[in-house]
Amino acid sequence: MNHSRLWTLVAFSLLGAAAAAQQWDQIGPKPIQGQGFSNLPGASAAGIVTSIAIDPGGSTDRTIYIATGAGGIWKTTNGGGSWSPKEKGMSELTTGAVALDPSNPSIVYAGLGGPWFIEGGGLYRSTDGGDHWSLRNPNSIFDGVSINVIVLPSSGTVLVGTSSGLFKSVDSGKHFGANAPKFDDGNPIPIHSPQ
């Protein structure tokens, strides 16, 4: 055997040993047992992570929320050491987005649906860190719509990107619209292409 071939085999063996030594540890939400998809009886589901929100007030990033495609909203307060489900009170587990109010991280917004789901069931708001939720769906504008992203540029101003357009609220999600300055007519903000 020539030396270059021997060194190649040694290098591959060392790479294989290094790869085997590196191991991932699951610290995130575990699958929800017995709540699988209807066409897969007995399947478990945790969902694809669709969105992450980190408490901007902490310097150590200990409080984190994630939205999952089939597992609802999850929260950690110890940097991922343990997670708690926070979907109690929501109509479904397919969440597409999560965001925190920049002035009060106890105020959390969660949107149902998401980029991989055909329809959702509304926008939810919590004022106690996800323990309780209230539906924000004026005139059912989010029925059958996937919520893909939520952004709060300032406290009480909510931008919701959906499968049917961009919606804006200036009253913490009580109303949405395109009619400045009230933003309460229920219409998405028109997108104008440059000419």
Salt bridges, closest charged atoms under 4 A:
ASP128 OD2 - HIS132 ND1 2.53
ASP131 OD1 - LYS86 NZ 2.51
ASP171 OD2 - HIS175 ND1 2.57
